[in-house]
Amino acid sequence: MEPDSLPTEVILTKPSKSLGKVHLDWNPQPGHYLDLEGKTYAVLERRHRYQLKSGRYRLQNIALYVQSAQRPIEKSLVEGRWVIGEASCRFNAKSELIRCAVNPEGPCAGCRFFEPLTESESEETRSLPS
């Protein structure tokens, strides 16, 4: 059985309920978006469930914990990964899941809290380990 053919259970976090089991042809990670039955969900967590069989653990299924969401329009590429919002703002969280603390819903365009990073802050951000 190929890993991409394993059943994936999609679980809504609030309210906590299973949205069903699906077979996906890709491996969504936290921060990705998943379209299911006409609705969009943000993947918050991914868990693998294993089963001991013949003395070896084998991947049995995958559980995705999701929340209802809209795909963000504003994205920035930072060190090879996409983050929500304008990464050049000092308040940007540099995250796939949250934009910033002062304006988490966005948009960044026209935000009254927007402050561009200074040259030294830009260099510090680039030198931080990921």
Disulfide bonds with the S-S distance in Angstrom:
none
